[in-house]
């Protein structure tokens, strides 16, 4: 199916977090202003290997989920200029940044982080914190519901060849990876689900270039949960490879139609 596979080096990113990494794939550059928002969040919230958390901010680890969410929404978010997920959800269009979709006659996307996709809401974060406390089913069900919606969007395109660029995104493996790192069989079921979906796409677009990319992997955190790893993944059916996530930009522009 895919002829080449490689890991992606994320050392250029101050914080390994979804919106700025995906945004860089679409623009070919890391947005330093957006990244600063995430650095400030990491200094207050912790959980990032190369960013030192403020000592007084570590009290958040002792708070119950509802209180922690209130602190994030009413204290931390204002300190860093607003909810970083909301501020970076659509920054490419809001800042009128040049992006790959401008180089194709008829592109399609279901929403990419940084380009019309909000990857985390207060509801998501509340469900995740409950999952950390052992009540994981509502969190999983919410992630699967989002995935099914995105999957239906993609399946509706399989018999259509009117688009010259299709850029599809799913949060499924990212979200479930945070909650199920200690349950590899559970995770494997969803990797197999994505693998089956990819097979359907390939069978309908046999003459197309197909790239599969992730913004990061997952590693075990605190003996149970998933935390973003320091590398992503890429594969192609053309034999091509890239080194950094933002290299995807120039790779795709090789096939521009405008």
Buried (B, 14 or more C-beta within 10 A) or exposed (E): EBEEEBBBBBEEBBBBBBBBBBBBBBBBEBBEEBBBBBBBBBBBBBBBEEBEBEEEBEEBEEBEBEEBBEBBEEEBBEEBEEBBBEBBBBBBEEEEBEBBBEBBEEBBBBBBBBBBBBBBBEEBBBBBBBBBEEEBEBBBEBBBEBBEEBBEBBEEBEEEEEBBBBBBBBBBBBBBBBBBBEEEEBBEEBBEBBEEBBEEBBEBBEEBBBBBBBBBBBBEEEEEBBBBBBBBBBBBBBEBBBEBBBBBBEBBEEEEEE
